Amino acid sequence: MSFTDDLWTATAELQQQIAEMPFNRDLAAGTLPPETFRGYIIQDAHYLEGYARVLALAAARAPDAEAIQQLAQSAGNAIAVERGLHAHYMGLFGVSAQDYAATGPSQACDHYVSYLAGRAALGDFPELLAAILPCFWIYHEIGQQIATTAAPENPYRAWIDTYAGEAFAEGVRKMLALVNRTAGAASPETRARMHAAFARASWHEWHFWDSAHHRRGWAQP
């Protein structure tokens, strides 16, 4: 198996839990309440801005020109998706610019971005790369799974098609290849840190969707 196969196998139970989450199950069925999806896309936009910054930091730390180009392009794509959320989904689901500006990052969103930023500041490049992989890979896996059962009239079809589509899949394949190439040149100790980072970031993916499903913001003292 490849190194990324090992990453997925080691977190298989968590990945299955993500696939079966109420948020993703209701999204596939088209029964997710619009207000829940509105809250989710606001947080997703906040997250993608932070994620793009982390990808840019990863590009700055990349060991060769090929990796620099790939990660810098991914950072640009993340911002393009964030802009698309503003231009399409937020308008479609009734989120005004004022609504977005008045709604800060949730605890789950802030925690996830802070974790990635921490790996960018304190981890080495292979560890950072493993931490940013779940956002690519898990979204593609969930998008593909949902696409096989979602009806054409599903109100969230555009979101589903984005993450199940070939353009996103190509980005995922490139990221998997980069992680495998990086792990191939890494020491056993570094690969162990990569496993830990991938598992922690995968948990943050679960936490982000769980928080969106329950419409959590910040816990009040």
PyMOL CGO cylinders between C-alpha atoms (Angstrom):
from pymol import cmd
from pymol.cgo import CYLINDER

trace = [
    CYLINDER, 0.00, 0.00, 0.00, 1.03, 3.62, -0.46, 0.3, 1, 1, 1, 1, 1, 1,
    CYLINDER, 1.03, 3.62, -0.46, 1.70, 5.87, 2.52, 0.3, 1, 1, 1, 1, 1, 1,
    CYLINDER, 1.70, 5.87, 2.52, -1.63, 7.66, 1.99, 0.3, 1, 1, 1, 1, 1, 1,
    CYLINDER, -1.63, 7.66, 1.99, -3.40, 4.28, 1.95, 0.3, 1, 1, 1, 1, 1, 1,
    CYLINDER, -3.40, 4.28, 1.95, -1.81, 3.66, 5.35, 0.3, 1, 1, 1, 1, 1, 1,
    CYLINDER, -1.81, 3.66, 5.35, -3.09, 7.05, 6.57, 0.3, 1, 1, 1, 1, 1, 1,
    CYLINDER, -3.09, 7.05, 6.57, -6.64, 6.20, 5.54, 0.3, 1, 1, 1, 1, 1, 1,
    CYLINDER, -6.64, 6.20, 5.54, -6.51, 2.68, 6.98, 0.3, 1, 1, 1, 1, 1, 1,
    CYLINDER, -6.51, 2.68, 6.98, -5.22, 3.99, 10.31, 0.3, 1, 1, 1, 1, 1, 1,
    CYLINDER, -5.22, 3.99, 10.31, -8.18, 6.40, 10.55, 0.3, 1, 1, 1, 1, 1, 1,
    CYLINDER, -8.18, 6.40, 10.55, -10.79, 4.13, 8.93, 0.3, 1, 1, 1, 1, 1, 1,
    CYLINDER, -10.79, 4.13, 8.93, -13.17, 4.18, 11.90, 0.3, 1, 1, 1, 1, 1, 1,
    CYLINDER, -13.17, 4.18, 11.90, -13.17, 7.98, 12.03, 0.3, 1, 1, 1, 1, 1, 1,
    CYLINDER, -13.17, 7.98, 12.03, -13.58, 8.23, 8.25, 0.3, 1, 1, 1, 1, 1, 1,
    CYLINDER, -13.58, 8.23, 8.25, -16.64, 5.97, 8.46, 0.3, 1, 1, 1, 1, 1, 1,
    CYLINDER, -16.64, 5.97, 8.46, -18.08, 8.10, 11.24, 0.3, 1, 1, 1, 1, 1, 1,
    CYLINDER, -18.08, 8.10, 11.24, -17.67, 11.19, 9.05, 0.3, 1, 1, 1, 1, 1, 1,
    CYLINDER, -17.67, 11.19, 9.05, -19.41, 9.49, 6.13, 0.3, 1, 1, 1, 1, 1, 1,
    CYLINDER, -19.41, 9.49, 6.13, -22.35, 8.56, 8.37, 0.3, 1, 1, 1, 1, 1, 1,
    CYLINDER, -22.35, 8.56, 8.37, -22.72, 11.91, 10.16, 0.3, 1, 1, 1, 1, 1, 1,
    CYLINDER, -22.72, 11.91, 10.16, -26.25, 13.34, 10.30, 0.3, 1, 1, 1, 1, 1, 1,
    CYLINDER, -26.25, 13.34, 10.30, -25.10, 16.47, 8.46, 0.3, 1, 1, 1, 1, 1, 1,
    CYLINDER, -25.10, 16.47, 8.46, -23.79, 14.49, 5.49, 0.3, 1, 1, 1, 1, 1, 1,
    CYLINDER, -23.79, 14.49, 5.49, -26.67, 12.02, 5.55, 0.3, 1, 1, 1, 1, 1, 1,
    CYLINDER, -26.67, 12.02, 5.55, -29.23, 14.86, 5.46, 0.3, 1, 1, 1, 1, 1, 1,
    CYLINDER, -29.23, 14.86, 5.46, -27.22, 16.69, 2.79, 0.3, 1, 1, 1, 1, 1, 1,
    CYLINDER, -27.22, 16.69, 2.79, -27.35, 13.61, 0.59, 0.3, 1, 1, 1, 1, 1, 1,
    CYLINDER, -27.35, 13.61, 0.59, -31.08, 13.25, 1.13, 0.3, 1, 1, 1, 1, 1, 1,
    CYLINDER, -31.08, 13.25, 1.13, -31.69, 16.95, 0.44, 0.3, 1, 1, 1, 1, 1, 1,
    CYLINDER, -31.69, 16.95, 0.44, -33.39, 17.26, 3.83, 0.3, 1, 1, 1, 1, 1, 1,
    CYLINDER, -33.39, 17.26, 3.83, -30.73, 19.34, 5.56, 0.3, 1, 1, 1, 1, 1, 1,
    CYLINDER, -30.73, 19.34, 5.56, -32.52, 22.43, 6.94, 0.3, 1, 1, 1, 1, 1, 1,
    CYLINDER, -32.52, 22.43, 6.94, -31.60, 25.53, 4.94, 0.3, 1, 1, 1, 1, 1, 1,
    CYLINDER, -31.60, 25.53, 4.94, -30.70, 27.42, 8.12, 0.3, 1, 1, 1, 1, 1, 1,
    CYLINDER, -30.70, 27.42, 8.12, -28.20, 24.69, 8.99, 0.3, 1, 1, 1, 1, 1, 1,
    CYLINDER, -28.20, 24.69, 8.99, -26.61, 24.93, 5.55, 0.3, 1, 1, 1, 1, 1, 1,
    CYLINDER, -26.61, 24.93, 5.55, -26.53, 28.73, 5.82, 0.3, 1, 1, 1, 1, 1, 1,
    CYLINDER, -26.53, 28.73, 5.82, -24.56, 28.47, 9.05, 0.3, 1, 1, 1, 1, 1, 1,
    CYLINDER, -24.56, 28.47, 9.05, -22.27, 25.91, 7.48, 0.3, 1, 1, 1, 1, 1, 1,
    CYLINDER, -22.27, 25.91, 7.48, -21.37, 27.97, 4.41, 0.3, 1, 1, 1, 1, 1, 1,
    CYLINDER, -21.37, 27.97, 4.41, -20.60, 31.02, 6.57, 0.3, 1, 1, 1, 1, 1, 1,
    CYLINDER, -20.60, 31.02, 6.57, -18.17, 28.94, 8.61, 0.3, 1, 1, 1, 1, 1, 1,
    CYLINDER, -18.17, 28.94, 8.61, -16.79, 27.29, 5.49, 0.3, 1, 1, 1, 1, 1, 1,
    CYLINDER, -16.79, 27.29, 5.49, -15.98, 30.69, 4.03, 0.3, 1, 1, 1, 1, 1, 1,
    CYLINDER, -15.98, 30.69, 4.03, -14.16, 31.68, 7.24, 0.3, 1, 1, 1, 1, 1, 1,
    CYLINDER, -14.16, 31.68, 7.24, -12.31, 28.37, 7.21, 0.3, 1, 1, 1, 1, 1, 1,
    CYLINDER, -12.31, 28.37, 7.21, -11.27, 28.58, 3.55, 0.3, 1, 1, 1, 1, 1, 1,
    CYLINDER, -11.27, 28.58, 3.55, -9.69, 31.98, 4.07, 0.3, 1, 1, 1, 1, 1, 1,
    CYLINDER, -9.69, 31.98, 4.07, -7.57, 30.57, 6.89, 0.3, 1, 1, 1, 1, 1, 1,
    CYLINDER, -7.57, 30.57, 6.89, -6.85, 27.39, 4.92, 0.3, 1, 1, 1, 1, 1, 1,
    CYLINDER, -6.85, 27.39, 4.92, -5.62, 29.43, 1.95, 0.3, 1, 1, 1, 1, 1, 1,
    CYLINDER, -5.62, 29.43, 1.95, -3.18, 31.23, 4.25, 0.3, 1, 1, 1, 1, 1, 1,
    CYLINDER, -3.18, 31.23, 4.25, -1.87, 27.90, 5.54, 0.3, 1, 1, 1, 1, 1, 1,
    CYLINDER, -1.87, 27.90, 5.54, -1.46, 26.57, 2.00, 0.3, 1, 1, 1, 1, 1, 1,
    CYLINDER, -1.46, 26.57, 2.00, 0.51, 29.70, 1.12, 0.3, 1, 1, 1, 1, 1, 1,
    CYLINDER, 0.51, 29.70, 1.12, 2.76, 29.08, 4.12, 0.3, 1, 1, 1, 1, 1, 1,
    CYLINDER, 2.76, 29.08, 4.12, 3.19, 25.48, 3.00, 0.3, 1, 1, 1, 1, 1, 1,
    CYLINDER, 3.19, 25.48, 3.00, 4.20, 26.70, -0.46, 0.3, 1, 1, 1, 1, 1, 1,
    CYLINDER, 4.20, 26.70, -0.46, 6.80, 28.98, 1.10, 0.3, 1, 1, 1, 1, 1, 1,
    CYLINDER, 6.80, 28.98, 1.10, 8.29, 25.99, 2.96, 0.3, 1, 1, 1, 1, 1, 1,
    CYLINDER, 8.29, 25.99, 2.96, 8.12, 23.50, 0.08, 0.3, 1, 1, 1, 1, 1, 1,
    CYLINDER, 8.12, 23.50, 0.08, 11.43, 21.85, -0.86, 0.3, 1, 1, 1, 1, 1, 1,
    CYLINDER, 11.43, 21.85, -0.86, 11.24, 22.22, -4.65, 0.3, 1, 1, 1, 1, 1, 1,
    CYLINDER, 11.24, 22.22, -4.65, 9.70, 24.31, -7.41, 0.3, 1, 1, 1, 1, 1, 1,
    CYLINDER, 9.70, 24.31, -7.41, 7.09, 21.71, -8.32, 0.3, 1, 1, 1, 1, 1, 1,
    CYLINDER, 7.09, 21.71, -8.32, 5.70, 21.59, -4.79, 0.3, 1, 1, 1, 1, 1, 1,
    CYLINDER, 5.70, 21.59, -4.79, 5.83, 25.39, -4.49, 0.3, 1, 1, 1, 1, 1, 1,
    CYLINDER, 5.83, 25.39, -4.49, 3.75, 25.77, -7.65, 0.3, 1, 1, 1, 1, 1, 1,
    CYLINDER, 3.75, 25.77, -7.65, 1.24, 23.12, -6.63, 0.3, 1, 1, 1, 1, 1, 1,
    CYLINDER, 1.24, 23.12, -6.63, 0.64, 24.48, -3.14, 0.3, 1, 1, 1, 1, 1, 1,
    CYLINDER, 0.64, 24.48, -3.14, 0.53, 28.11, -4.26, 0.3, 1, 1, 1, 1, 1, 1,
    CYLINDER, 0.53, 28.11, -4.26, -2.05, 27.19, -6.88, 0.3, 1, 1, 1, 1, 1, 1,
    CYLINDER, -2.05, 27.19, -6.88, -4.06, 25.33, -4.24, 0.3, 1, 1, 1, 1, 1, 1,
    CYLINDER, -4.06, 25.33, -4.24, -4.00, 28.44, -2.05, 0.3, 1, 1, 1, 1, 1, 1,
    CYLINDER, -4.00, 28.44, -2.05, -5.39, 30.47, -4.95, 0.3, 1, 1, 1, 1, 1, 1,
    CYLINDER, -5.39, 30.47, -4.95, -8.05, 27.85, -5.60, 0.3, 1, 1, 1, 1, 1, 1,
    CYLINDER, -8.05, 27.85, -5.60, -9.14, 27.91, -1.94, 0.3, 1, 1, 1, 1, 1, 1,
    CYLINDER, -9.14, 27.91, -1.94, -9.69, 31.66, -2.12, 0.3, 1, 1, 1, 1, 1, 1,
    CYLINDER, -9.69, 31.66, -2.12, -11.56, 31.25, -5.42, 0.3, 1, 1, 1, 1, 1, 1,
    CYLINDER, -11.56, 31.25, -5.42, -13.90, 28.75, -3.77, 0.3, 1, 1, 1, 1, 1, 1,
    CYLINDER, -13.90, 28.75, -3.77, -14.37, 31.11, -0.82, 0.3, 1, 1, 1, 1, 1, 1,
    CYLINDER, -14.37, 31.11, -0.82, -15.27, 33.90, -3.23, 0.3, 1, 1, 1, 1, 1, 1,
    CYLINDER, -15.27, 33.90, -3.23, -17.66, 31.53, -4.97, 0.3, 1, 1, 1, 1, 1, 1,
    CYLINDER, -17.66, 31.53, -4.97, -19.42, 30.88, -1.68, 0.3, 1, 1, 1, 1, 1, 1,
    CYLINDER, -19.42, 30.88, -1.68, -20.03, 34.60, -1.37, 0.3, 1, 1, 1, 1, 1, 1,
    CYLINDER, -20.03, 34.60, -1.37, -21.13, 35.04, -4.95, 0.3, 1, 1, 1, 1, 1, 1,
    CYLINDER, -21.13, 35.04, -4.95, -23.38, 32.00, -5.30, 0.3, 1, 1, 1, 1, 1, 1,
    CYLINDER, -23.38, 32.00, -5.30, -24.26, 29.96, -2.23, 0.3, 1, 1, 1, 1, 1, 1,
    CYLINDER, -24.26, 29.96, -2.23, -24.68, 32.83, 0.20, 0.3, 1, 1, 1, 1, 1, 1,
    CYLINDER, -24.68, 32.83, 0.20, -26.97, 34.64, -2.19, 0.3, 1, 1, 1, 1, 1, 1,
    CYLINDER, -26.97, 34.64, -2.19, -28.84, 31.43, -2.97, 0.3, 1, 1, 1, 1, 1, 1,
    CYLINDER, -28.84, 31.43, -2.97, -29.45, 30.71, 0.71, 0.3, 1, 1, 1, 1, 1, 1,
    CYLINDER, -29.45, 30.71, 0.71, -30.16, 34.25, 1.83, 0.3, 1, 1, 1, 1, 1, 1,
    CYLINDER, -30.16, 34.25, 1.83, -26.88, 35.21, 3.53, 0.3, 1, 1, 1, 1, 1, 1,
    CYLINDER, -26.88, 35.21, 3.53, -26.20, 38.90, 3.05, 0.3, 1, 1, 1, 1, 1, 1,
    CYLINDER, -26.20, 38.90, 3.05, -22.79, 40.55, 3.28, 0.3, 1, 1, 1, 1, 1, 1,
    CYLINDER, -22.79, 40.55, 3.28, -23.96, 42.05, 6.54, 0.3, 1, 1, 1, 1, 1, 1,
    CYLINDER, -23.96, 42.05, 6.54, -24.94, 38.62, 7.89, 0.3, 1, 1, 1, 1, 1, 1,
    CYLINDER, -24.94, 38.62, 7.89, -21.51, 37.25, 7.04, 0.3, 1, 1, 1, 1, 1, 1,
    CYLINDER, -21.51, 37.25, 7.04, -19.65, 40.20, 8.52, 0.3, 1, 1, 1, 1, 1, 1,
    CYLINDER, -19.65, 40.20, 8.52, -21.67, 39.91, 11.74, 0.3, 1, 1, 1, 1, 1, 1,
    CYLINDER, -21.67, 39.91, 11.74, -20.96, 36.18, 12.16, 0.3, 1, 1, 1, 1, 1, 1,
    CYLINDER, -20.96, 36.18, 12.16, -17.45, 35.39, 13.28, 0.3, 1, 1, 1, 1, 1, 1,
    CYLINDER, -17.45, 35.39, 13.28, -15.74, 32.00, 13.09, 0.3, 1, 1, 1, 1, 1, 1,
    CYLINDER, -15.74, 32.00, 13.09, -17.26, 29.32, 15.28, 0.3, 1, 1, 1, 1, 1, 1,
    CYLINDER, -17.26, 29.32, 15.28, -15.24, 27.60, 17.96, 0.3, 1, 1, 1, 1, 1, 1,
    CYLINDER, -15.24, 27.60, 17.96, -14.80, 24.54, 15.73, 0.3, 1, 1, 1, 1, 1, 1,
    CYLINDER, -14.80, 24.54, 15.73, -13.70, 26.67, 12.76, 0.3, 1, 1, 1, 1, 1, 1,
    CYLINDER, -13.70, 26.67, 12.76, -11.26, 28.71, 14.81, 0.3, 1, 1, 1, 1, 1, 1,
    CYLINDER, -11.26, 28.71, 14.81, -9.86, 25.58, 16.47, 0.3, 1, 1, 1, 1, 1, 1,
    CYLINDER, -9.86, 25.58, 16.47, -9.26, 23.87, 13.11, 0.3, 1, 1, 1, 1, 1, 1,
    CYLINDER, -9.26, 23.87, 13.11, -7.57, 26.86, 11.48, 0.3, 1, 1, 1, 1, 1, 1,
    CYLINDER, -7.57, 26.86, 11.48, -5.47, 27.44, 14.60, 0.3, 1, 1, 1, 1, 1, 1,
    CYLINDER, -5.47, 27.44, 14.60, -4.33, 23.82, 14.55, 0.3, 1, 1, 1, 1, 1, 1,
    CYLINDER, -4.33, 23.82, 14.55, -3.23, 24.09, 10.91, 0.3, 1, 1, 1, 1, 1, 1,
    CYLINDER, -3.23, 24.09, 10.91, -1.52, 27.41, 11.52, 0.3, 1, 1, 1, 1, 1, 1,
    CYLINDER, -1.52, 27.41, 11.52, 0.28, 25.85, 14.47, 0.3, 1, 1, 1, 1, 1, 1,
    CYLINDER, 0.28, 25.85, 14.47, 1.61, 23.05, 12.28, 0.3, 1, 1, 1, 1, 1, 1,
    CYLINDER, 1.61, 23.05, 12.28, 2.73, 25.67, 9.76, 0.3, 1, 1, 1, 1, 1, 1,
    CYLINDER, 2.73, 25.67, 9.76, 4.60, 27.56, 12.49, 0.3, 1, 1, 1, 1, 1, 1,
    CYLINDER, 4.60, 27.56, 12.49, 5.95, 24.70, 14.61, 0.3, 1, 1, 1, 1, 1, 1,
    CYLINDER, 5.95, 24.70, 14.61, 5.86, 21.52, 12.52, 0.3, 1, 1, 1, 1, 1, 1,
    CYLINDER, 5.86, 21.52, 12.52, 8.14, 20.49, 9.70, 0.3, 1, 1, 1, 1, 1, 1,
    CYLINDER, 8.14, 20.49, 9.70, 7.01, 20.47, 6.07, 0.3, 1, 1, 1, 1, 1, 1,
    CYLINDER, 7.01, 20.47, 6.07, 5.98, 16.78, 5.93, 0.3, 1, 1, 1, 1, 1, 1,
    CYLINDER, 5.98, 16.78, 5.93, 3.88, 17.15, 9.08, 0.3, 1, 1, 1, 1, 1, 1,
    CYLINDER, 3.88, 17.15, 9.08, 2.20, 20.29, 7.73, 0.3, 1, 1, 1, 1, 1, 1,
    CYLINDER, 2.20, 20.29, 7.73, 1.49, 18.55, 4.44, 0.3, 1, 1, 1, 1, 1, 1,
    CYLINDER, 1.49, 18.55, 4.44, -0.22, 15.65, 6.23, 0.3, 1, 1, 1, 1, 1, 1,
    CYLINDER, -0.22, 15.65, 6.23, -2.30, 18.11, 8.25, 0.3, 1, 1, 1, 1, 1, 1,
    CYLINDER, -2.30, 18.11, 8.25, -3.66, 19.90, 5.17, 0.3, 1, 1, 1, 1, 1, 1,
    CYLINDER, -3.66, 19.90, 5.17, -4.45, 16.67, 3.30, 0.3, 1, 1, 1, 1, 1, 1,
    CYLINDER, -4.45, 16.67, 3.30, -7.79, 15.76, 5.00, 0.3, 1, 1, 1, 1, 1, 1,
    CYLINDER, -7.79, 15.76, 5.00, -9.54, 18.89, 3.76, 0.3, 1, 1, 1, 1, 1, 1,
    CYLINDER, -9.54, 18.89, 3.76, -8.81, 17.81, 0.19, 0.3, 1, 1, 1, 1, 1, 1,
    CYLINDER, -8.81, 17.81, 0.19, -9.29, 14.10, 0.51, 0.3, 1, 1, 1, 1, 1, 1,
    CYLINDER, -9.29, 14.10, 0.51, -12.25, 13.79, 2.87, 0.3, 1, 1, 1, 1, 1, 1,
    CYLINDER, -12.25, 13.79, 2.87, -14.33, 16.36, 0.99, 0.3, 1, 1, 1, 1, 1, 1,
    CYLINDER, -14.33, 16.36, 0.99, -13.75, 14.49, -2.25, 0.3, 1, 1, 1, 1, 1, 1,
    CYLINDER, -13.75, 14.49, -2.25, -14.65, 11.14, -0.67, 0.3, 1, 1, 1, 1, 1, 1,
    CYLINDER, -14.65, 11.14, -0.67, -17.83, 12.56, 0.87, 0.3, 1, 1, 1, 1, 1, 1,
    CYLINDER, -17.83, 12.56, 0.87, -18.74, 14.36, -2.36, 0.3, 1, 1, 1, 1, 1, 1,
    CYLINDER, -18.74, 14.36, -2.36, -18.40, 11.15, -4.35, 0.3, 1, 1, 1, 1, 1, 1,
    CYLINDER, -18.40, 11.15, -4.35, -20.41, 9.12, -1.86, 0.3, 1, 1, 1, 1, 1, 1,
    CYLINDER, -20.41, 9.12, -1.86, -23.22, 11.66, -1.75, 0.3, 1, 1, 1, 1, 1, 1,
    CYLINDER, -23.22, 11.66, -1.75, -23.26, 12.07, -5.53, 0.3, 1, 1, 1, 1, 1, 1,
    CYLINDER, -23.26, 12.07, -5.53, -24.14, 8.39, -6.02, 0.3, 1, 1, 1, 1, 1, 1,
    CYLINDER, -24.14, 8.39, -6.02, -27.40, 8.75, -4.07, 0.3, 1, 1, 1, 1, 1, 1,
    CYLINDER, -27.40, 8.75, -4.07, -28.42, 12.41, -4.33, 0.3, 1, 1, 1, 1, 1, 1,
    CYLINDER, -28.42, 12.41, -4.33, -31.41, 13.15, -6.53, 0.3, 1, 1, 1, 1, 1, 1,
    CYLINDER, -31.41, 13.15, -6.53, -30.94, 15.66, -9.39, 0.3, 1, 1, 1, 1, 1, 1,
    CYLINDER, -30.94, 15.66, -9.39, -33.37, 18.05, -7.68, 0.3, 1, 1, 1, 1, 1, 1,
    CYLINDER, -33.37, 18.05, -7.68, -31.38, 17.98, -4.43, 0.3, 1, 1, 1, 1, 1, 1,
    CYLINDER, -31.38, 17.98, -4.43, -31.18, 21.65, -3.31, 0.3, 1, 1, 1, 1, 1, 1,
    CYLINDER, -31.18, 21.65, -3.31, -27.51, 21.17, -2.49, 0.3, 1, 1, 1, 1, 1, 1,
    CYLINDER, -27.51, 21.17, -2.49, -26.64, 19.66, -5.86, 0.3, 1, 1, 1, 1, 1, 1,
    CYLINDER, -26.64, 19.66, -5.86, -24.21, 22.41, -6.83, 0.3, 1, 1, 1, 1, 1, 1,
    CYLINDER, -24.21, 22.41, -6.83, -22.19, 21.86, -3.64, 0.3, 1, 1, 1, 1, 1, 1,
    CYLINDER, -22.19, 21.86, -3.64, -22.20, 18.09, -4.23, 0.3, 1, 1, 1, 1, 1, 1,
    CYLINDER, -22.20, 18.09, -4.23, -21.09, 18.45, -7.84, 0.3, 1, 1, 1, 1, 1, 1,
    CYLINDER, -21.09, 18.45, -7.84, -18.20, 20.72, -6.84, 0.3, 1, 1, 1, 1, 1, 1,
    CYLINDER, -18.20, 20.72, -6.84, -16.59, 18.15, -4.55, 0.3, 1, 1, 1, 1, 1, 1,
    CYLINDER, -16.59, 18.15, -4.55, -17.52, 15.09, -6.62, 0.3, 1, 1, 1, 1, 1, 1,
    CYLINDER, -17.52, 15.09, -6.62, -16.30, 16.66, -9.84, 0.3, 1, 1, 1, 1, 1, 1,
    CYLINDER, -16.30, 16.66, -9.84, -13.21, 15.89, -11.90, 0.3, 1, 1, 1, 1, 1, 1,
    CYLINDER, -13.21, 15.89, -11.90, -11.57, 19.28, -11.37, 0.3, 1, 1, 1, 1, 1, 1,
    CYLINDER, -11.57, 19.28, -11.37, -11.52, 18.80, -7.61, 0.3, 1, 1, 1, 1, 1, 1,
    CYLINDER, -11.52, 18.80, -7.61, -10.49, 15.15, -8.03, 0.3, 1, 1, 1, 1, 1, 1,
    CYLINDER, -10.49, 15.15, -8.03, -7.42, 16.19, -10.00, 0.3, 1, 1, 1, 1, 1, 1,
    CYLINDER, -7.42, 16.19, -10.00, -6.32, 18.46, -7.16, 0.3, 1, 1, 1, 1, 1, 1,
    CYLINDER, -6.32, 18.46, -7.16, -6.80, 15.62, -4.70, 0.3, 1, 1, 1, 1, 1, 1,
    CYLINDER, -6.80, 15.62, -4.70, -4.71, 13.24, -6.81, 0.3, 1, 1, 1, 1, 1, 1,
    CYLINDER, -4.71, 13.24, -6.81, -1.89, 15.78, -6.97, 0.3, 1, 1, 1, 1, 1, 1,
    CYLINDER, -1.89, 15.78, -6.97, -1.97, 16.30, -3.21, 0.3, 1, 1, 1, 1, 1, 1,
    CYLINDER, -1.97, 16.30, -3.21, -1.93, 12.54, -2.56, 0.3, 1, 1, 1, 1, 1, 1,
    CYLINDER, -1.93, 12.54, -2.56, 1.05, 12.18, -4.89, 0.3, 1, 1, 1, 1, 1, 1,
    CYLINDER, 1.05, 12.18, -4.89, 2.91, 14.99, -3.12, 0.3, 1, 1, 1, 1, 1, 1,
    CYLINDER, 2.91, 14.99, -3.12, 2.26, 13.45, 0.30, 0.3, 1, 1, 1, 1, 1, 1,
    CYLINDER, 2.26, 13.45, 0.30, 3.45, 10.05, -0.92, 0.3, 1, 1, 1, 1, 1, 1,
    CYLINDER, 3.45, 10.05, -0.92, 6.57, 11.56, -2.49, 0.3, 1, 1, 1, 1, 1, 1,
    CYLINDER, 6.57, 11.56, -2.49, 7.33, 13.48, 0.70, 0.3, 1, 1, 1, 1, 1, 1,
    CYLINDER, 7.33, 13.48, 0.70, 6.75, 10.47, 2.95, 0.3, 1, 1, 1, 1, 1, 1,
    CYLINDER, 6.75, 10.47, 2.95, 9.00, 8.34, 0.73, 0.3, 1, 1, 1, 1, 1, 1,
    CYLINDER, 9.00, 8.34, 0.73, 11.96, 10.55, 1.58, 0.3, 1, 1, 1, 1, 1, 1,
    CYLINDER, 11.96, 10.55, 1.58, 11.07, 10.91, 5.28, 0.3, 1, 1, 1, 1, 1, 1,
    CYLINDER, 11.07, 10.91, 5.28, 12.44, 9.13, 8.33, 0.3, 1, 1, 1, 1, 1, 1,
    CYLINDER, 12.44, 9.13, 8.33, 10.26, 6.74, 10.35, 0.3, 1, 1, 1, 1, 1, 1,
    CYLINDER, 10.26, 6.74, 10.35, 9.96, 9.41, 13.04, 0.3, 1, 1, 1, 1, 1, 1,
    CYLINDER, 9.96, 9.41, 13.04, 8.76, 11.98, 10.52, 0.3, 1, 1, 1, 1, 1, 1,
    CYLINDER, 8.76, 11.98, 10.52, 6.24, 9.55, 9.03, 0.3, 1, 1, 1, 1, 1, 1,
    CYLINDER, 6.24, 9.55, 9.03, 4.90, 8.93, 12.55, 0.3, 1, 1, 1, 1, 1, 1,
    CYLINDER, 4.90, 8.93, 12.55, 4.36, 12.68, 12.97, 0.3, 1, 1, 1, 1, 1, 1,
    CYLINDER, 4.36, 12.68, 12.97, 2.62, 12.74, 9.60, 0.3, 1, 1, 1, 1, 1, 1,
    CYLINDER, 2.62, 12.74, 9.60, 0.25, 10.00, 10.79, 0.3, 1, 1, 1, 1, 1, 1,
    CYLINDER, 0.25, 10.00, 10.79, -0.53, 11.97, 13.94, 0.3, 1, 1, 1, 1, 1, 1,
    CYLINDER, -0.53, 11.97, 13.94, -1.15, 15.19, 12.01, 0.3, 1, 1, 1, 1, 1, 1,
    CYLINDER, -1.15, 15.19, 12.01, -3.44, 13.48, 9.50, 0.3, 1, 1, 1, 1, 1, 1,
    CYLINDER, -3.44, 13.48, 9.50, -5.46, 11.86, 12.29, 0.3, 1, 1, 1, 1, 1, 1,
    CYLINDER, -5.46, 11.86, 12.29, -5.82, 15.13, 14.21, 0.3, 1, 1, 1, 1, 1, 1,
    CYLINDER, -5.82, 15.13, 14.21, -6.87, 17.09, 11.13, 0.3, 1, 1, 1, 1, 1, 1,
    CYLINDER, -6.87, 17.09, 11.13, -9.37, 14.35, 10.22, 0.3, 1, 1, 1, 1, 1, 1,
    CYLINDER, -9.37, 14.35, 10.22, -10.88, 14.74, 13.69, 0.3, 1, 1, 1, 1, 1, 1,
    CYLINDER, -10.88, 14.74, 13.69, -11.17, 18.49, 13.05, 0.3, 1, 1, 1, 1, 1, 1,
    CYLINDER, -11.17, 18.49, 13.05, -13.10, 17.69, 9.86, 0.3, 1, 1, 1, 1, 1, 1,
    CYLINDER, -13.10, 17.69, 9.86, -15.55, 15.62, 11.92, 0.3, 1, 1, 1, 1, 1, 1,
    CYLINDER, -15.55, 15.62, 11.92, -15.78, 18.35, 14.55, 0.3, 1, 1, 1, 1, 1, 1,
    CYLINDER, -15.78, 18.35, 14.55, -16.43, 21.05, 11.94, 0.3, 1, 1, 1, 1, 1, 1,
    CYLINDER, -16.43, 21.05, 11.94, -19.40, 19.17, 10.45, 0.3, 1, 1, 1, 1, 1, 1,
    CYLINDER, -19.40, 19.17, 10.45, -20.72, 18.16, 13.86, 0.3, 1, 1, 1, 1, 1, 1,
    CYLINDER, -20.72, 18.16, 13.86, -20.59, 21.80, 14.97, 0.3, 1, 1, 1, 1, 1, 1,
    CYLINDER, -20.59, 21.80, 14.97, -22.41, 22.89, 11.80, 0.3, 1, 1, 1, 1, 1, 1,
    CYLINDER, -22.41, 22.89, 11.80, -25.11, 20.26, 12.33, 0.3, 1, 1, 1, 1, 1, 1,
    CYLINDER, -25.11, 20.26, 12.33, -25.75, 21.49, 15.89, 0.3, 1, 1, 1, 1, 1, 1,
    CYLINDER, -25.75, 21.49, 15.89, -25.30, 25.15, 14.87, 0.3, 1, 1, 1, 1, 1, 1,
    CYLINDER, -25.30, 25.15, 14.87, -22.68, 25.77, 17.52, 0.3, 1, 1, 1, 1, 1, 1,
    CYLINDER, -22.68, 25.77, 17.52, -20.86, 29.07, 17.75, 0.3, 1, 1, 1, 1, 1, 1,
    CYLINDER, -20.86, 29.07, 17.75, -18.81, 29.86, 20.83, 0.3, 1, 1, 1, 1, 1, 1,
    CYLINDER, -18.81, 29.86, 20.83, -19.62, 28.28, 24.18, 0.3, 1, 1, 1, 1, 1, 1,
    CYLINDER, -19.62, 28.28, 24.18, -20.77, 30.94, 26.61, 0.3, 1, 1, 1, 1, 1, 1,
    CYLINDER, -20.77, 30.94, 26.61, -19.09, 31.16, 30.04, 0.3, 1, 1, 1, 1, 1, 1,
]
cmd.load_cgo(trace, "trace")
